[in-house]
Structures are given as C-alpha cells and as structure tokens.
C-alpha cells in the first residue's frame, strides 16, 4: 500500500511510524512536513491512503500552524484522487464546524469493503485507533488480493488487476481469466471471464483509466448509447469502480456471449463473415446518423482536430491541399471503431465496446476507422501480409485498384460503401485524410503508410474539383 503521511512534528512522525509499519508492513511511505510539500507529493504521485495532521504549516519552517492548511490538503486530495481514503489526525479541541466539514467525504466501496468512509478523523494521540483504521484497510487489501485466483500473465498494470479483483469480490466469482488485455493511450483494457464456485460464469469488458476520464466516458455513454441504440448492439455499462484505484477508475461492461470474438479475429478466420458483420453493424448504428447539421471547415482544421501541427512539422504536407474547404455532415460516432472494439456474438451479431471517444464527429469516421484499422491498429490482420507488402497505398482512393488481390476485399468494400452512405465523396475523403494523418502520432504505424493514404484521399478531393 502506498501511503502519504503529512506531519510537521518529528516527534509525531517517530511515534506513528511503528504504527504504520506494524499495520502495513509492506507499505511504501512518503512523508511531507507542510502543506506545499503535501500538495507537491499529491501532484507527483498517487496513493492508496493519505494520513494528514490537520494542523500543519504552509511551508517548511513556517510558524503559521493552522487547520486551514490541513483543510487545503483535504480539498486538493479530494480534487485529484477522490477515490483515495484519508485519515485526519485531529486535536481534541478541533472545532465542530471543522469536524463536520471533514466528515462530508461520503462512503464508497474500497478494496472490496462496501460503504467505507472516505474521510475519517482520529485524535492525534490515539495511536491505537489510528492503528485499527490502518489494519482494517491493509486487511481488506490483502483479502482482496487473496480472494481471487487471477491468471494475469503478461499484465503489469497493478490497478487493472486490482479492479478485476474488486469486481470478482463484488459478484463473488473467485476464479478469473483475463483473455485479452492491452494498454493504449494511458488506459488498460481487457476482456475478463469470472467463474463462481458453483460454475456460474460472468464475462466483462473492463477499462482502467484516469478517474475524470472514466466519469466523463460513463456520462457520454448514458447520453448517446442506451437511449439511441437497441439492446444487443452494445455491451451494457455497469456503474464504474471509482475508489481504491488511486487516481484511476474502472469502467465495466457486461459481455453475455461466451463465444464472442473480435472483428479482427473474424477477419482472420472468415473474411466474408466479417463483411456481413459490417453490414449488420451499419444497420444497428443507423440511429446515430439522424438529425445532425453540416459543418463548414477545411482540410487543415480537420487534420488539426486529430493531429496537432507539431506532429507534422518537417513532413511533406501539402499546404495547398490543406486549405481546401469542405462540408462535413456531423453525427454521433463511436470515435475509435477499430476491430478490437467490435465484438461478434455466436449468432454473427456485432456489438460495441469501449466508448472513450464517443461523441459528435464526422459522419463517415466510424466506417473509415474500421476499414483502416486493418493496417493502422497494432493487431490489425492486414499488417505484414503479402497483400500489404504488394499494394500501392497511394491508390487507396481508387477502390478497385486498392483491393485487388486483397483477402479482405469484401470487408473493405463494405466499410467504404457504409462511409459513402454517410456523407458525400469530399467529406469522406477529408475524414480519411485527417484520420490517416492522426496515425503519425503513433510509433507503431509506418509514417509512409499513413502519408500515402492521406495523400491519396486528399488528391481525390482535388482531382474531383479539377
């Protein structure tokens, strides 16, 4: 357990250290002696527990020892890591209004303990009570770890594993198999199977990300998904795990079908079935396409929205092309519709997971993202194939030429037909240009590949206006 101790008196530090190490022998302890040092520590690291003397100085050596500085630490900790419990060390004479203020931290599920008080007060001289609180948390964390038999081979994200264990405790399914996990853009995502002692099985998609991002994604999901798409077209979201994961939170979605596979897996096994899944996905996402306005913009602004200028600095970017004006129809889009975010159930029905980029955007973005994830995504089945080695990516906009001899021809055509149904030719090509340029941000994408597809899409607009 990572603990931050905020205490200015050396004597008090010496007294409480044996209590901390006695209750939490494996703890990693950081010590701050004043308000500013505590705020700096909170900025630089994340913690499982904060222990804070209420009366502390603002800076080292200051004689201004006051409760308001402890309250400042409280406010900042609640802002940065509201899912981390705090124990405040108070004097017997602490004013009632201050005690009341600190007691409004609410409760949450922490380390598998339901309704745990997020802010607790104990008298500074009552080391037995402090030790009891510490031991309770450490015991809960130990029991959380020991409850589940987790096969987490190759996963080094401690908070992801902790979130899996927390959910296992919540539903009382002790055996856990993590079937797929990946770390992308600061998040760790995975598909997890949990098994109860009686053999009952639960399957989830779990995503651990910054807490504020998780809360925002959950709100956008509820705004755009369950009231617009049909049940079965998406993985239903459960309330996120927002405490006990330091500065992060876990989003949980249920996966009902034991035999669901990703679109990438289906493409490898049966490309024709994958193409049919695209048609079904197009129909299921049709409600997102209705009732939206057109946006007047240009190629540069579309690219800048997905790829900043500093990323393309020094590259051979066609500045004249980027000045071309385009009109793009807006719609609700998944925003990251690659082949691992589309799962196919045993009946061939596609459904969506992972809504981190959900919102309004170019109407043709989703089908284009899905098509190009063949090549741009690190697990894309089109990578390192004979077709990819032979094809001229500069011919991307010339569909017949581009798909010649491709094992994924039906899939590519289905995606391109879907994109063309969403918007006009110029808007589709402008969206493809911006999406291809975005790939220049990622080290695992060949920049020549991204630039070739971007140029092909951009030239299709210019040639069409000649």
C-alpha positions as CSV (number, residue, x, y, z in Angstrom):
1,X,0.0,0.0,0.0
2,X,1.3,3.5,-0.9
3,X,0.8,5.9,1.9
4,X,1.3,9.7,2.2
5,X,1.9,10.9,5.7
6,X,1.5,14.7,6.2
7,X,3.0,15.6,9.6
8,X,5.2,18.5,10.6
9,X,6.4,17.3,14.1
10,X,9.4,15.0,14.1
11,X,8.2,13.5,17.4
12,X,4.8,12.7,16.0
13,X,6.4,11.1,12.9
14,X,8.6,8.9,15.2
15,X,5.5,7.9,17.2
16,X,3.3,7.0,14.2
17,X,5.9,5.2,12.1
18,X,5.8,2.0,14.1
19,X,2.0,2.1,14.0
20,X,2.1,2.3,10.2
21,X,4.7,-0.4,9.7
22,X,3.0,-2.6,12.3
23,X,-0.3,-2.5,10.5
24,X,1.0,-2.2,6.9
25,X,4.5,-3.9,6.9
26,X,4.8,-3.8,3.1
27,X,3.8,-0.2,2.8
28,X,5.6,2.4,0.7
29,X,5.6,5.6,2.8
30,X,6.1,9.2,1.6
31,X,6.4,11.9,4.2
32,X,5.5,15.6,3.8
33,X,6.0,18.1,6.6
34,X,3.9,21.0,5.4
35,X,1.0,22.0,3.1
36,X,3.0,22.8,0.0
37,X,5.1,19.7,0.2
38,X,2.0,17.6,0.6
39,X,0.4,19.3,-2.5
40,X,3.6,18.6,-4.4
41,X,3.6,15.0,-3.4
42,X,-0.1,14.7,-4.5
43,X,0.8,16.2,-7.8
44,X,3.7,13.9,-8.4
45,X,2.4,10.5,-7.2
46,X,-0.8,8.6,-6.5
47,X,-1.6,7.0,-3.1
48,X,-3.8,4.3,-1.6
49,X,-4.1,6.2,1.7
50,X,-3.4,9.7,3.0
51,X,-2.8,10.3,6.7
52,X,-2.8,14.0,7.5
53,X,-2.3,16.1,10.6
54,X,-5.0,18.7,10.5
55,X,-2.8,21.5,11.9
56,X,0.3,21.9,9.7
57,X,2.4,24.9,8.4
58,X,2.0,26.1,4.8
59,X,5.8,25.9,4.1
60,X,8.9,24.4,5.8
61,X,9.8,26.3,9.0
62,X,6.7,28.5,9.0
63,X,5.2,29.3,12.4
64,X,1.8,29.6,10.8
65,X,0.5,26.2,12.0
66,X,-3.2,26.2,11.4
67,X,-6.1,23.9,10.5
68,X,-6.8,25.8,7.2
69,X,-3.6,24.3,5.8
70,X,-4.7,20.7,6.6
71,X,-8.1,21.6,5.0
72,X,-6.2,22.8,1.9
73,X,-4.6,19.3,1.6
74,X,-8.0,17.8,2.1
75,X,-9.6,19.9,-0.7
76,X,-6.7,19.2,-3.1
77,X,-6.7,15.4,-2.4
78,X,-10.5,15.3,-3.0
79,X,-9.9,17.0,-6.3
80,X,-7.0,14.9,-7.6
81,X,-7.8,11.5,-6.1
82,X,-11.3,11.4,-4.6
83,X,-11.2,7.6,-4.6
84,X,-8.4,7.6,-2.0
85,X,-9.3,7.4,1.7
86,X,-8.0,10.0,4.1
87,X,-7.4,9.7,7.8
88,X,-7.1,13.1,9.6
89,X,-5.3,13.4,12.9
90,X,-7.1,16.0,14.9
91,X,-6.7,17.6,18.3
92,X,-9.4,17.0,21.0
93,X,-10.4,20.7,20.7
94,X,-10.9,20.7,17.0
95,X,-13.9,22.9,16.3
96,X,-17.2,21.2,15.5
97,X,-17.6,23.0,12.1
98,X,-14.2,21.7,11.0
99,X,-15.0,18.2,12.1
100,X,-18.3,18.5,10.2
101,X,-16.5,19.7,7.1
102,X,-14.1,16.8,7.1
103,X,-16.9,14.3,7.8
104,X,-18.7,15.0,4.5
105,X,-16.4,12.8,2.4
106,X,-19.2,10.2,1.9
107,X,-18.7,6.4,1.5
108,X,-17.6,4.2,-1.3
109,X,-16.5,0.6,-2.0
110,X,-12.8,0.4,-1.2
111,X,-10.7,-2.8,-1.5
112,X,-13.9,-4.8,-1.5
113,X,-15.3,-3.2,1.6
114,X,-18.8,-1.7,0.9
115,X,-19.7,1.8,2.2
116,X,-16.2,2.6,3.5
117,X,-15.9,6.2,4.9
118,X,-13.7,8.1,2.6
119,X,-12.6,10.6,5.3
120,X,-12.2,9.6,8.9
121,X,-11.0,11.6,11.9
122,X,-9.0,10.2,14.8
123,X,-7.4,12.1,17.7
124,X,-3.7,12.6,17.2
125,X,-2.7,11.0,20.5
126,X,-5.0,7.9,20.0
127,X,-2.4,5.8,18.1
128,X,-4.4,2.6,18.9
129,X,-7.4,4.0,16.9
130,X,-5.1,5.0,14.0
131,X,-3.6,1.6,14.0
132,X,-7.0,0.0,14.0
133,X,-8.0,2.0,10.9
134,X,-4.8,1.2,9.1
135,X,-5.0,-2.5,9.9
136,X,-8.6,-2.6,8.6
137,X,-7.6,-1.1,5.3
138,X,-4.5,-3.3,4.9
139,X,-6.5,-6.4,5.8
140,X,-9.1,-5.5,3.2
141,X,-6.4,-5.1,0.6
142,X,-4.8,-8.4,1.5
143,X,-8.2,-10.2,1.4
144,X,-9.0,-8.5,-2.0
145,X,-5.7,-9.9,-3.4
146,X,-6.2,-13.4,-1.9
147,X,-9.9,-13.8,-2.8
148,X,-9.3,-14.3,-6.5
149,X,-7.3,-16.7,-8.4
150,X,-6.3,-14.4,-11.3
151,X,-4.5,-15.5,-14.4
152,X,-2.8,-12.2,-15.2
153,X,0.2,-13.4,-17.2
154,X,1.9,-10.5,-19.0
155,X,-0.2,-7.8,-17.4
156,X,1.8,-5.3,-15.3
157,X,-0.9,-2.7,-14.5
158,X,-1.5,-3.2,-10.8
159,X,-4.6,-1.1,-10.8
160,X,-6.2,-3.1,-13.6
161,X,-5.6,-6.3,-11.7
162,X,-6.9,-4.7,-8.5
163,X,-10.1,-3.6,-10.4
164,X,-10.6,-7.1,-11.7
165,X,-10.3,-8.4,-8.1
166,X,-12.7,-5.8,-6.8
167,X,-15.3,-6.8,-9.3
168,X,-14.7,-10.5,-8.5
169,X,-15.4,-9.8,-4.8
170,X,-18.5,-7.7,-5.7
171,X,-20.1,-10.6,-7.6
172,X,-18.4,-13.4,-5.6
173,X,-16.7,-15.1,-8.5
174,X,-13.2,-16.1,-7.3
175,X,-11.7,-17.6,-10.4
176,X,-10.6,-15.1,-13.0
177,X,-9.2,-15.5,-16.6
178,X,-8.1,-12.4,-18.5
179,X,-8.5,-13.4,-22.1
180,X,-7.3,-10.2,-23.8
181,X,-5.7,-7.1,-22.4
182,X,-3.9,-4.2,-23.9
183,X,-2.6,-0.8,-22.8
184,X,-3.4,2.1,-25.2
185,X,-3.3,5.8,-24.7
186,X,-3.0,5.7,-20.9
187,X,-5.7,3.1,-20.5
188,X,-5.6,-0.6,-19.9
189,X,-8.5,-2.6,-21.4
190,X,-9.3,-6.3,-21.2
191,X,-11.9,-8.9,-21.6
192,X,-12.3,-10.9,-18.5
193,X,-14.1,-14.2,-17.5
194,X,-15.1,-14.7,-13.9
195,X,-16.2,-18.1,-12.5
196,X,-18.1,-18.7,-9.3
197,X,-17.6,-21.8,-7.1
198,X,-20.8,-23.3,-8.4
199,X,-19.6,-22.9,-12.0
200,X,-21.7,-19.8,-12.9
201,X,-19.8,-17.6,-15.3
202,X,-19.7,-13.8,-15.8
203,X,-17.9,-12.0,-18.7
204,X,-17.0,-8.4,-18.7
205,X,-15.0,-5.8,-20.6
206,X,-13.0,-3.8,-18.2
207,X,-11.2,-0.5,-18.8
208,X,-9.0,1.3,-16.2
209,X,-8.3,4.9,-17.0
210,X,-7.9,8.3,-15.2
211,X,-10.8,8.8,-12.9
212,X,-12.1,12.0,-14.5
213,X,-11.9,10.4,-17.9
214,X,-13.9,7.4,-16.7
215,X,-16.6,9.5,-15.2
216,X,-16.8,11.6,-18.4
217,X,-17.0,8.4,-20.6
218,X,-19.7,6.9,-18.4
219,X,-21.8,10.1,-18.7
220,X,-21.4,10.2,-22.5
221,X,-22.3,6.5,-22.8
222,X,-25.5,7.2,-20.9
223,X,-26.2,10.2,-23.1
224,X,-25.7,8.6,-26.5
225,X,-25.9,4.8,-26.3
226,X,-28.8,3.2,-24.3
227,X,-31.4,5.7,-25.4
228,X,-30.5,5.6,-29.1
229,X,-29.2,2.1,-29.9
230,X,-31.1,-1.2,-29.5
231,X,-30.2,-3.6,-26.7
232,X,-27.7,-6.1,-28.0
233,X,-26.0,-3.5,-30.2
234,X,-23.6,-2.6,-27.3
235,X,-22.2,-4.0,-24.2
236,X,-24.3,-2.6,-21.3
237,X,-22.3,-0.5,-18.8
238,X,-22.3,-1.1,-15.1
239,X,-21.6,1.6,-12.5
240,X,-17.8,2.2,-12.6
241,X,-15.4,1.3,-9.8
242,X,-14.3,4.8,-8.7
243,X,-12.5,4.2,-5.4
244,X,-9.4,2.2,-4.3
245,X,-7.6,2.6,-7.6
246,X,-5.6,5.7,-6.6
247,X,-6.1,8.4,-9.3
248,X,-7.9,5.9,-11.7
249,X,-11.3,4.3,-12.1
250,X,-12.6,1.2,-13.8
251,X,-15.4,1.1,-16.4
252,X,-17.2,-2.2,-16.5
253,X,-19.4,-3.6,-19.3
254,X,-21.1,-7.0,-19.4
255,X,-20.4,-9.5,-22.2
256,X,-23.1,-12.1,-22.3
257,X,-21.9,-14.4,-25.0
258,X,-19.1,-16.9,-24.2
259,X,-18.2,-17.3,-27.8
260,X,-18.0,-13.7,-28.9
261,X,-14.9,-12.8,-31.0
262,X,-13.4,-9.5,-32.1
263,X,-13.9,-8.3,-35.7
264,X,-10.1,-8.8,-36.1
265,X,-10.4,-12.4,-35.1
266,X,-13.4,-12.9,-37.5
267,X,-11.4,-11.3,-40.3
268,X,-8.6,-13.8,-39.9
269,X,-10.9,-16.8,-39.7
270,X,-13.7,-15.8,-42.1
271,X,-13.4,-12.5,-44.1
272,X,-16.7,-13.0,-45.7
273,X,-18.5,-13.3,-42.4
274,X,-16.6,-10.1,-41.3
275,X,-18.0,-8.3,-44.3
276,X,-21.5,-9.4,-43.4
277,X,-21.0,-8.2,-39.8
278,X,-20.1,-4.8,-41.2
279,X,-23.5,-4.6,-42.9
280,X,-25.2,-5.6,-39.7
281,X,-23.2,-3.1,-37.7
282,X,-24.1,-0.4,-40.2
283,X,-27.8,-1.1,-39.7
284,X,-27.6,-1.1,-35.9
285,X,-25.7,2.2,-35.8
286,X,-28.1,4.0,-38.2
287,X,-29.9,5.8,-35.3
288,X,-26.7,7.8,-34.7
289,X,-26.8,9.2,-38.2
290,X,-30.1,11.1,-38.0
291,X,-30.8,14.7,-37.2
292,X,-27.4,16.4,-37.4
293,X,-26.1,19.5,-39.1
294,X,-23.3,20.1,-41.7
295,X,-20.0,21.7,-40.6
296,X,-18.2,24.1,-42.9
297,X,-14.5,23.6,-42.4
298,X,-11.2,22.9,-44.3
299,X,-8.8,20.1,-44.5
300,X,-6.3,21.8,-42.2
301,X,-8.8,22.2,-39.4
302,X,-10.0,18.6,-39.8
303,X,-6.4,17.4,-39.5
304,X,-5.6,19.7,-36.6
305,X,-8.6,18.3,-34.7
306,X,-6.9,14.9,-34.8
307,X,-3.3,15.7,-35.3
308,X,-1.5,18.8,-34.0
309,X,0.8,20.9,-36.2
310,X,3.9,19.9,-34.2
311,X,3.4,16.3,-35.2
312,X,3.5,17.0,-38.9
313,X,6.3,19.6,-38.6
314,X,9.1,18.7,-41.1
315,X,7.0,16.3,-43.1
316,X,6.0,16.8,-46.7
317,X,2.5,18.2,-46.0
318,X,0.6,19.6,-49.0
319,X,-0.3,23.1,-47.6
320,X,-2.4,23.9,-50.7
321,X,-4.4,20.7,-50.2
322,X,-5.0,21.6,-46.5
323,X,-6.6,24.9,-47.5
324,X,-9.4,23.2,-49.4
325,X,-12.8,23.9,-48.0
326,X,-15.1,21.0,-47.2
327,X,-18.6,20.5,-45.8
328,X,-18.8,17.6,-43.4
329,X,-22.0,16.1,-42.0
330,X,-22.0,15.6,-38.2
331,X,-23.3,12.5,-36.4
332,X,-22.8,10.6,-33.2
333,X,-19.8,8.4,-33.7
334,X,-18.0,5.8,-31.6
335,X,-14.8,7.6,-32.5
336,X,-12.4,4.6,-32.1
337,X,-14.2,1.8,-34.1
338,X,-11.2,-0.5,-34.7
339,X,-11.6,-4.2,-35.0
340,X,-11.0,-4.9,-31.3
341,X,-13.8,-2.6,-30.3
342,X,-16.4,-4.5,-32.3
343,X,-17.3,-8.0,-31.0
344,X,-19.3,-10.6,-32.8
345,X,-21.5,-13.0,-30.9
346,X,-22.1,-16.6,-31.7
347,X,-25.1,-15.6,-34.0
348,X,-23.0,-13.2,-36.0
349,X,-24.4,-10.1,-34.4
350,X,-21.9,-7.3,-33.9
351,X,-21.9,-5.1,-30.8
352,X,-19.7,-2.2,-29.5
353,X,-17.4,-1.9,-26.5
354,X,-15.1,0.9,-25.2
355,X,-16.7,4.3,-25.6
356,X,-13.7,6.6,-24.7
357,X,-14.0,8.7,-27.9
358,X,-17.8,8.6,-28.2
359,X,-19.4,11.9,-29.2
360,X,-20.3,14.0,-32.3
361,X,-17.9,14.0,-35.3
362,X,-17.7,13.3,-39.0
363,X,-20.5,11.0,-40.0
364,X,-18.2,8.8,-42.0
365,X,-15.5,8.4,-39.3
366,X,-16.6,5.1,-37.9
367,X,-16.6,3.0,-41.1
368,X,-13.3,4.6,-42.2
369,X,-11.7,3.9,-38.9
370,X,-12.9,0.3,-39.0
371,X,-11.6,-0.3,-42.5
372,X,-8.2,1.4,-41.9
373,X,-7.7,-0.4,-38.5
374,X,-6.8,-3.4,-40.7
375,X,-3.5,-1.6,-41.2
376,X,-3.2,1.1,-38.5
377,X,-4.1,-0.9,-35.4
378,X,-1.2,-2.9,-33.8
379,X,-3.4,-6.0,-34.0
380,X,-4.7,-5.3,-37.5
381,X,-4.8,-8.5,-39.5
382,X,-3.8,-6.7,-42.7
383,X,-0.4,-5.9,-41.3
384,X,2.6,-7.9,-42.5
385,X,0.6,-9.7,-45.2
386,X,1.5,-10.4,-48.8
387,X,-1.2,-8.0,-49.9
388,X,0.1,-5.2,-47.6
389,X,3.6,-5.7,-49.0
390,X,2.4,-5.6,-52.6
391,X,-0.4,-2.9,-52.6
392,X,0.2,0.7,-53.6
393,X,-1.3,2.6,-50.6
394,X,-1.2,5.7,-52.8
395,X,-4.1,4.1,-54.6
396,X,-6.3,4.0,-51.5
397,X,-8.9,6.3,-53.1
398,X,-9.1,4.1,-56.2
399,X,-11.1,1.3,-54.6
400,X,-10.9,-1.3,-57.4
401,X,-7.2,-1.0,-57.7
402,X,-6.6,-0.8,-54.0
403,X,-8.5,-4.1,-53.1
404,X,-7.1,-6.1,-56.0
405,X,-5.8,-9.4,-54.6
406,X,-6.7,-8.5,-51.1
407,X,-8.1,-11.2,-48.9
408,X,-10.2,-8.5,-47.2
409,X,-11.8,-7.1,-50.3
410,X,-15.4,-7.8,-49.2
411,X,-14.7,-6.2,-45.8
412,X,-13.0,-3.1,-47.3
413,X,-15.8,-2.6,-49.8
414,X,-18.5,-3.0,-47.1
415,X,-16.8,-0.3,-45.0
416,X,-16.3,2.0,-47.9
417,X,-19.9,1.6,-49.0
418,X,-21.0,2.4,-45.5
419,X,-18.8,5.5,-45.4
420,X,-20.2,6.7,-48.8
421,X,-23.8,6.3,-47.5
422,X,-22.9,8.6,-44.5
423,X,-21.7,11.6,-46.5
424,X,-20.5,12.9,-49.8
425,X,-17.3,12.0,-51.5
426,X,-15.3,15.1,-50.5
427,X,-16.3,14.7,-46.8
428,X,-15.4,11.0,-46.8
429,X,-12.0,11.7,-48.3
430,X,-11.4,14.6,-46.0
431,X,-12.3,12.4,-43.0
432,X,-9.9,9.7,-44.3
433,X,-7.2,12.3,-44.7
434,X,-7.5,13.5,-41.2
435,X,-7.7,10.0,-39.7
436,X,-4.6,8.9,-41.7
437,X,-2.6,11.9,-40.6
438,X,-3.6,11.2,-37.0
439,X,-1.6,7.9,-37.2
440,X,1.6,9.9,-37.4
441,X,1.3,10.3,-33.6
442,X,1.8,6.6,-33.1
443,X,5.3,4.9,-33.1
444,X,3.9,1.6,-34.3
445,X,2.4,3.0,-37.5
446,X,4.6,3.3,-40.6
447,X,4.6,7.0,-41.4
448,X,5.0,6.3,-45.1
449,X,1.8,4.2,-45.0
450,X,-0.1,6.9,-43.2
451,X,1.1,9.7,-45.5
452,X,0.4,7.6,-48.7
453,X,-3.2,7.0,-47.7
454,X,-3.6,10.6,-46.6
455,X,-2.3,11.9,-49.9
456,X,-4.5,9.6,-51.9
457,X,-7.6,10.8,-50.0
458,X,-6.6,14.4,-50.4
459,X,-5.8,14.1,-54.1
460,X,-9.2,12.5,-54.7
461,X,-10.8,15.8,-53.5
462,X,-8.5,18.0,-55.6
463,X,-8.9,15.8,-58.7
464,X,-12.6,15.8,-58.3
465,X,-12.7,19.6,-58.4
466,X,-10.3,20.0,-61.3
